């Protein structure tokens, strides 16, 4: 049985898939979004810390994040529709990234200068004055909690750089729902609890997707935005060998503890990126501290063979590692005995930079490897895919003549070859969640 024909079928109703649906539907494409879950944004998106920051290791990463920020700031205007479920809110807190050898601060700040992103360079004395809850002690390199040296005295102090426009989105799943609502206003359709079991193709071109219920959805364009299941979908499309950069599912934990009394008395605790200790944290509207990790070399990454087979509960081992590190930076932080938080699955590329690209199968496109650091870019990622799809469907060879995209608000231009599936693994990346 065949379904109505669409211009584009998007596999995945996370924040990235919904943004692509919104961008294509605004451009007049007839769009259908397919997701096997029962709700929009219920996968990796719902497990996101939803931090909004601009410190990336590459020009495209910085410029894209700065452009996306302008949309988060005017979220209702970007959507152009009132979602009956409510509207996600961008909460501006500011943020500081502490110095460490794991990042090239000079390179990042040069990119900030190029992009016009405001920042301030802080020494340890300024950190004490501006954020008195933080102890600017130097602990590098990050160590495991069971390492006796974890509790060693610091051997100096760190500075950092402050970004006044950092913050977070208060409900990442709702943000995805907002984008899907906006897409539906432009005619997009949504099918939940729908599993894709095949990618139809004829003469080297995609013709649609096959579903578990026996229905075929004809489409001249198919976009893989399936998050941790992206490699499975690529295998269905027969394009697994078309990539120089691979993606793998990885289990991650984010934890919450009560913020120290008085630490955020006048405002929410800002976003703190602390590669010196291997963690990041920020305040939450309910008075907690949200704490995550930055994949320090001392911590093993938990790669998954099956993105559906993992422990959904936070573990005490990871909880202790992240929260004790945060407590070394915030000495007044109490560490509970029982872990509280969430565990989710990331879709991670080999260099932690996403793949936004065409493939060797005509009409089949990918927005994959996005977990960990691309939620913040979601409002503009839809336009990135729309630019690539529009150019390729009009006959352009994006591999030979990569699309150069002018970002509409900031006016910056980025080379979309940066996100190519054919790129060599990007050695300028931080190879962690910072990207």
N, C-alpha and C positions, 0 to 999 in steps of 0.2 A: 504494500500500500504506500502511495506517495502523498506527501504533504504539499501544501501550496509552495510554489517556488519563491525563493528569496534572493536578494542581491548578495546578502552576507549572512552566514551562520557563525555565531561566536560561541565557542565551547568554553564555558566558565563564567559564572556570575559573581566573581569577586570584584573588588574595586577596579581592577585593571580591565576586565572584560566589560564591566558596565560603562566605564569611561569610553572604551572603543565603540560600544553600542551607541552611546550618546553622540560621539563625534560623527560616526557614519550616518546615523539617522538624521542629524542636523543637515547633512549634506545631501539628503534625499535618497539614501539607500534604504531599501526594505530589509529590515534586520530581524533576525530571530536569535535570541540568547538561550542557550541550553545549559542546564546544570543538573547534576544528579542529586544534589542536596534539596532540602525542603525550604530553603530561604536564601535570599540574596546576601552575599558577604559573610556566609557562615563558616567558611574554611579558613585559609591563611589570613584573610582580611580581618576576621574577628579576633585573631590572636596577635594582631599588630599592636605595637606600642604607639603607633600613629604619631610619631615625632615629626615635627617640621623643622628641618635644618638645611644648611647649604654647603657644609664642608664635605666635599668630594675631592678625589685625587685627580680628576680630569676636567677639562673645560666643559665638555658636554654635560657631565654630571652636575657641575656647579650652575651652569646656565639654565639647565632644565629645572633644577630645584628652585631657582630664583623666579623663573617664569611661573611655575606651579604655585608658588607662594602668593603671587598676585591674584590667583583664582581662589585660593583658600580664604584670602582676606575679603573677597567679595563673592562668597560662595553662593548666596541666593541669586546674585546677578548671573553668575556662571550657569546655574541650573535653569533659570528662567521659568521655574515652576514651583509651586508650593506642594510639598510632599505631605500627604495626610498623616504619615507616620512621624512627622517632625523633621527638623533640619539639624544636621550635624553642625557643630560650632568649633571654630578655630579659636583656641585660647593662647594668646601671646604671653609668654613668660620671660622671654630672653633665654640665652643659653651660653655656657662657657665650655670650651674644649681645652683640657689641660695638656701641657706639653709632654711628649714622650718620643723616644726614638722610632716608634712604630708609625709615625706620620711625618710627612715633610711639610711642616707648618709654613715655611717660606713659600713653597709652591702653592699651597692652598690660599694663602693671603694674597699672593700675586694674582690668582684667579679671581678672588673677591674684588681686587682693585679693577681688574678688567671688566667684571660684570657690574660694578657699581654697588656692591653689597656692603652696607655699613658694618663696621667692627671696631673693636678697641683692643689694643694689646695690653695685657695686664701682667705685672710682676707679682711675686708672692705677697708683697705688702698690700698691693691693690686688691688681691683676692681676699685677704683677711678683712680689709675694710669694707668691700662691697658685698661679700658673701661670708659673713663671720662664722656660719655653721661649718664651713669647709676648713679642714686642716691642709695647707698646701705642701705637705711633706712629700719628699721624693722616695718612692718605693720600688721603682722599676728595677728588674722586670717583674711582671705579674707572676705570682707563685700559687701553687695549690695550698689550700688551707691546712692540709696535713703536713706540709713542708715546714720543718722547724724554723726556717728562715722567714716564713710568712710573718712572724711576729717580731722580726728583727727591727731595731731602731732605724728610722729613715737616715739617708745619707745626703741630705740636702733638701732643697725646696724646688717647687715647680711654679711656673707662670702659666699663662694660657691666653686665649683670645675670646672676647665676649662678642656675641651677636645679639643685638637687641630685638631682632625680629623672629627669633626662634620661638617655638611653642609646640602645641600638639592639638590634634582633633579629638574631641571628647568622646566620640562614638564612631569608630571606623566602619563597623557594619552598617550603621545608619547612613554614613557617607556614601557607601556603595548603593544602598537603597535609594538615596536621593538621585544618584546618577541614573539608575535604572528607571526611576519615575520620570526623570527628564527625557530619557530616551523614548519611553513609551508615549510621552506626549507628542513626539515626532513620528509615531507610528511603529516603533519597535515592539516586538512581541517577546514574551518570556515564557519558557517552559521549564519548570522545576521538576524534580524527581524524574529526570530524563537522562538515561545513560547512553552515551555514544559508544557504539560497538564497532563502527567501521567508517572509513572515509572513502567515498566513492570517487573514482577517477576514470577518465576515458582519454586515450591518446595523450597522456602526460599532463592532463589538466583535471583539476578537481571538479566534481559535478554535484557534490552534496555529502550528507552524512547519514549513516545508518544508525537506528536507535534500537535499544534492547526490546522494545515492544513491537518490532517488525516494521515500523514506519520509516520511510526514507524522506529526508528533508532535502529537496533539491536546492542548491545554492551555487552561484558562480564564484563566490569567494567564501573561504572557510578560514577562521582565525582561531588558532590554538592559544587560549588564555587560561589553560586548565591548571595552573599552579603546580603543586607537587605531582600531579598526574600528567604533566606536559610531555614527559618522555614516552609515556604509554601512548598518548595520542599521536606523537610523531611516528611511533612504530606502526600504528594503524595506517598512517598516511604513507608509509614506506619511504620516509625521508631521514631516517635515523643516521645514515651514513653521510648526510649532506652537511654536517656541522663540524667545524673545527673546535667550537666551544660547546661543551656538554653541560647538562644540568642534572642535579641529583636531589632527591628529597632528604631533608635533614630535620631531625626533631630539635626543637628549641623550647626553652622555658623562660617565662617572665614572671617575676614575683612582686608581691605587694606586702608592705609592712606599714605600721603606723609611723607617720612622720614624727620626728622629735618635737616635743612641746616647744612652741614658740619659734620653731625654725621658719615657718611660713606665716607668721602672725600678720604681716602687712600685705603679703601676696603669696601666690603659689611658688613653691620651690622651683627654680628654673631648671632647664635641661642641662645636665652635666655629663659631658663625654670624657671619660677618665681612662684612657689607654695606659696610663701609668700603672693602674691597678687592674685593668682589664674589665671595666664595667661602665655602665651608664645608668643614670637615674633622673627622675623628675617627680614633681608633685602631682597629685591628682585632685580633682574638685572635692572629693570626700575626705580630704585630709590625710591620705596615705602617701607613701613613696613607692613609685613603680621602679623596679630594678631589673635590668637585663645585663647580658654579657656581650663582650666584643671579641669573642673567639681568640683569647690569648693563646700563645703557643703551648702553654703548660696544660691546657684543657683539651681533652680529646673531643672531636666533633662526632655527634651521634648520627651517622648516615644510616638511611633506611633502605632496605631492599624493596619493601612494600610500604607505600605511603599510608596505607590503611591499617597497618599493623604496628601500633606503637602504644606506649603508656600515655594515657591522656591526663594523668595526674602529675602535679609537680613532685619532685623527689627531694628528699632532705639533703642529699649530696650536692645537687646543683644549687639548691636554695642556700645552703651554708656557704658555698663558694661565692655566689654573687652577693649575698647580703653581708657577709663578713668583710668582703672587699669594700663595699659601700660604707660599712661602719668604720673602716680605717680612715676613710675620707671625711666621714661625718661622725666624729667621736661620740656625739650624744645620741646616736641611733641605737635603739634596743633591738636585739636579735631574738625573735621568738623561737621556741623549740619546735613548733609545728609549722611546716611550710604552707604558704598560701599564695596562690597564683594560678597560672594557666600553662599548659603545654600545647604546642601546635607544631605544624610541619611547614617548613620553608621549602621553596623551590629555588635552589642555589646554583648559579653558574660557576664554571671553573675559576673565574676571576671576580666573582661577586658583582659583575656588571651584567645587566640584562641583555637579552637578545630580542630586538625589535626588527623584524626582517621579513622578506619574502623567502621562498624556498625553491628547490629545483622542481617541485610540483606546481605547475601554473595555477594561480588562484588560491594557493595555500600559504598562509602567513602565520607568524608566531609572535607572541608577546610573552616570553618565558624567562625563567631565571630572575623573577622580579621580587622574590620575597626578601624581607629583611631591611631593604633600604629604598624601595620604590613606592611604598604607599604615599609618601609625600609628593611624588611626581605624578600620581594618578590623574589629576585634572588635565594635564597636558599630554599624557601618554596616548590618550585616545586620538589626539590630533597628530601625534607622531605616526601612529599606524595608518590613519586616514591619508596622510601625505604619501607614505610609501605605497599604500594600496592604490590610491588615485594615480600615481605616476606609473606604477607597473601595469595596471589595467589599461592605461593609455598607450602602452607599448615601450616604456622606458626600461632599460636593463639596469636595475639598481645596483647590481654587482659591478658592472663596468663603469657606470656613471652614477655614483651615489647621490641620493637626494640631499640637497642643502636646504635646511628648513629655517626660515626666518620666524623667530618667536614673536608673536603679535604684540605683546605688551611691552616687553623690554627692548625689542628691536634687535636682539642678538641673533646671530646665525650659528647653527650647529650642523656638523657633518654627520648624517645619520649612518654613515659607514662605521662610526664608533660602536654601533650596536649590532654590527653584522654577525651573522652566524659563521662567516668565513674568516673573521679576524683571527690573528694569533692571540693567544691568551695575553691580556693586557698587563704588561709588567709595571705600569704606572699605578695599578690598583693597590689598595691596601690589603687585599685578600682577606677581608673581614667585612662585617656588617657596615662599616663606614663607606665602603665602595670606592 
